[in-house]
Amino acid sequence: MSEPEITLPGPPEPSQAQPVRPGEPFWGYADLFLFLAAAVPSLLVAALAAKSVLLLLGRHADNQTPVLLASQFLGYLLWFAFLYGLLRFKYGRPFWSSLGWVGFGEQFAARLMAGVALAFGIAIAGALLRTPDIDMPMKRLLSDPLSIVLIGVTAATIGPVCEEIAFRGFLMPLLVRTLGAPAGILLSSVPFALLHGPQYGWSWRHVLLITAAGAAFGYTRHRTGSTAAAAVVHASYNTTFFLAYVFYGKDLRV
């Protein structure tokens, strides 16, 4: 009498695989490395383009702010075009929902207020830490009405959207999956703060406060499952500091 054959369960068919919910990472650390590596040529091309335009303008380039902001936008555009290609062609996944860009309009007013409250909280912490008054390059760019408008719009739109996609949309979910929510949120806030370090002369107090703000954005992203929600809080936070500086000549100590 022959023994019955034992059939081991195989891997699930593609149609049986559990779908990945929006914002949950299906990418890995190799993809993260490629994304970081792509930043170098993207920003280099943008910087060379800006320098070329300024050289062509020569002495007529009285206001460099539009060119510098356009260069920053070009750098982001090239960098995220690479990320789009990575998600779309390697994994066959959509760009926005994969990175958690969902529910943009949900509780919009509450998130705006959360950004304002966070800005004042960080400002109070900055006063307690006695953060030094830094002669930031951004202050020197705020020399005329056009520059003020352009920088304000960038701080409330392009900046928060791009930074949240990179840090809370792509990096943080990977770290949370590996290390858990608290560590993932905190660790993703560190490179976010270091990115802004040169603006503040590498003042450790400023870097610490920006890390705390990044952790608040990360908490929003984790709690709501929406990178868009974090971007709204971030935009409101930036706008609060920007308006305080423009109308009162103060940077709220951070």
C-alpha positions in Angstrom: 0.0 0.0 0.0 1.6 3.3 -1.1 1.8 6.2 1.2 -0.4 9.2 0.4 1.4 12.1 -1.2 1.8 15.2 1.0 1.3 18.4 -0.9 2.8 21.5 0.7 1.0 24.8 0.2 2.8 27.0 -2.4 3.0 30.7 -2.6 -0.3 32.5 -3.3 -1.1 33.2 -6.8 -0.9 36.9 -7.8 -4.6 37.2 -7.8 -4.7 35.9 -4.2 -2.1 38.2 -2.8 -3.4 40.8 -0.3 -3.6 44.2 -1.9 -1.3 46.9 -0.5 -3.2 49.7 1.2 -2.5 53.2 0.1 0.6 54.5 1.9 1.9 51.1 3.0 5.4 50.4 1.6 6.0 47.7 -1.0 9.4 49.1 -1.8 12.7 48.3 0.0 15.9 49.8 1.1 17.6 49.3 -2.2 14.9 51.5 -3.7 15.5 54.1 -1.0 19.2 54.1 -1.9 18.4 54.6 -5.5 16.1 57.4 -4.7 18.7 59.1 -2.6 21.3 58.6 -5.2 19.0 60.2 -7.8 19.0 63.4 -5.8 22.6 64.2 -6.7 22.2 64.4 -10.5 18.8 66.0 -10.2 20.0 68.8 -8.0 23.2 69.2 -9.9 21.4 69.7 -13.2 19.1 72.2 -11.5 22.0 74.1 -10.0 23.9 74.2 -13.4 20.7 75.5 -15.1 20.3 78.3 -12.6 24.0 79.2 -12.9 23.7 79.3 -16.7 20.7 81.6 -16.5 22.3 83.9 -14.1 25.5 84.1 -16.3 23.3 84.9 -19.3 21.5 87.6 -17.5 24.8 89.0 -16.1 24.4 92.4 -14.6 20.7 92.4 -15.5 20.1 89.8 -12.8 19.2 92.3 -10.1 16.8 89.8 -8.5 18.0 86.3 -8.3 15.1 84.9 -6.3 12.9 83.8 -9.2 15.8 82.0 -10.9 16.9 80.3 -7.6 13.3 79.2 -6.8 12.8 77.9 -10.4 16.1 75.9 -10.0 14.8 74.4 -6.8 11.5 73.4 -8.5 13.4 71.9 -11.4 15.5 69.8 -9.0 12.4 68.5 -7.2 10.8 67.8 -10.6 13.7 65.7 -11.8 14.1 63.9 -8.5 10.4 62.9 -8.2 10.2 62.0 -11.9 12.7 59.3 -11.0 10.6 58.2 -8.1 7.5 58.1 -10.3 9.4 55.9 -12.8 10.5 53.6 -9.9 7.0 53.1 -8.6 5.3 53.0 -11.9 7.6 50.8 -14.0 9.3 48.6 -11.4 6.2 47.9 -9.4 3.3 48.9 -11.6 1.9 51.1 -8.8 0.4 54.6 -9.0 2.5 57.4 -7.6 0.2 59.5 -5.4 -1.8 56.9 -3.6 1.3 54.6 -3.1 2.9 57.5 -1.1 -0.2 58.1 1.0 -1.4 61.2 -0.8 -5.1 60.6 0.1 -7.8 62.6 1.9 -6.3 66.0 1.1 -9.5 67.9 1.9 -10.6 65.9 5.0 -10.6 68.0 8.2 -8.7 70.7 6.3 -9.4 73.5 8.7 -8.4 71.4 11.7 -5.1 70.6 10.1 -4.5 74.2 9.3 -5.0 75.1 12.9 -2.8 72.2 14.0 0.0 73.7 11.9 -0.5 77.1 13.5 -0.5 75.6 17.0 2.6 73.6 16.2 4.4 76.7 15.0 3.6 78.5 18.3 4.7 75.5 20.3 8.0 75.3 18.5 8.4 79.1 19.0 7.9 78.8 22.7 10.4 75.9 22.9 12.8 78.0 20.9 12.5 80.9 23.3 13.2 78.5 26.2 16.2 77.1 24.5 17.4 80.6 23.7 18.0 79.8 20.0 20.5 82.3 18.5 19.4 84.8 15.8 20.9 83.4 12.6 21.6 85.5 9.5 19.9 83.0 7.2 20.4 83.2 3.4 16.6 83.3 3.1 16.4 86.6 4.9 18.7 88.2 2.3 16.4 87.0 -0.5 13.4 88.8 1.1 14.5 92.1 -0.4 11.5 93.1 -2.5 7.8 92.4 -2.8 8.2 89.9 -5.7 10.7 87.9 -3.7 8.5 87.9 -0.7 5.5 86.7 -2.6 7.4 83.9 -4.4 9.2 82.7 -1.3 5.9 82.7 0.6 4.1 80.7 -2.0 6.9 78.2 -2.3 7.0 77.8 1.5 3.3 77.1 1.6 3.1 74.8 -1.4 6.0 73.2 -3.2 8.2 72.9 -0.1 5.8 71.1 2.1 4.5 68.8 -0.7 7.9 67.7 -1.8 9.4 67.3 1.6 6.4 65.3 2.9 6.4 63.0 -0.1 10.1 62.3 0.4 10.3 62.0 4.2 6.8 61.0 5.3 5.6 59.4 2.1 8.6 57.3 1.0 11.1 57.1 3.9 9.0 57.0 7.0 6.7 54.0 6.1 9.8 51.9 5.4 11.3 52.8 8.7 8.0 52.2 10.5 7.6 48.8 8.9 11.1 47.9 10.1 11.5 49.6 13.5 7.9 50.4 14.6 6.1 53.7 14.7 7.9 55.6 17.4 11.4 54.9 16.1 10.3 55.2 12.4 8.7 58.6 13.0 11.7 60.0 14.9 14.4 58.6 12.6 12.7 60.0 9.5 12.7 63.4 11.2 16.4 63.5 11.7 17.4 63.7 8.0 14.6 66.1 7.5 16.1 68.4 10.1 19.7 67.9 8.8 18.4 69.0 5.4 17.6 72.4 6.9 20.8 72.5 9.0 22.8 74.8 6.6 20.0 77.4 6.7 20.6 77.8 10.4 24.4 77.6 10.5 24.1 74.1 12.0 22.8 75.5 15.2 22.0 72.4 17.3 19.0 74.1 18.9 17.4 74.8 15.5 18.1 71.3 14.3 16.5 69.9 17.5 13.4 72.0 17.0 13.1 71.1 13.3 13.4 67.5 14.3 10.5 68.0 16.8 8.4 69.6 14.0 9.3 66.7 11.7 8.2 64.3 14.3 4.8 66.1 14.5 4.4 65.9 10.8 5.3 62.2 11.0 2.8 61.6 13.7 0.1 63.2 11.6 1.1 61.0 8.7 1.0 57.8 10.9 -2.2 58.7 12.7 -4.2 59.6 9.6 -2.5 57.4 7.0 -2.3 60.5 4.8 0.8 62.2 3.6 -1.5 64.9 2.3 -2.6 65.6 5.9 1.0 66.0 7.0 1.6 68.4 4.1 -1.3 70.6 5.1 0.0 70.8 8.7 3.5 71.5 7.3 2.2 74.2 5.0 0.3 75.9 7.8 3.4 75.7 10.0 5.6 77.3 7.4 3.1 80.0 6.6 2.8 80.9 10.3 6.5 81.5 10.6 6.8 83.2 7.3 4.0 85.7 8.1 5.5 86.4 11.5 8.8 87.3 9.9 7.2 89.4 7.2 4.9 91.4 9.3 6.8 91.6 12.6 10.4 91.2 11.4 10.8 88.2 13.7 11.4 84.5 13.0 9.7 83.3 16.2 13.1 82.1 17.4 13.4 79.3 14.9 
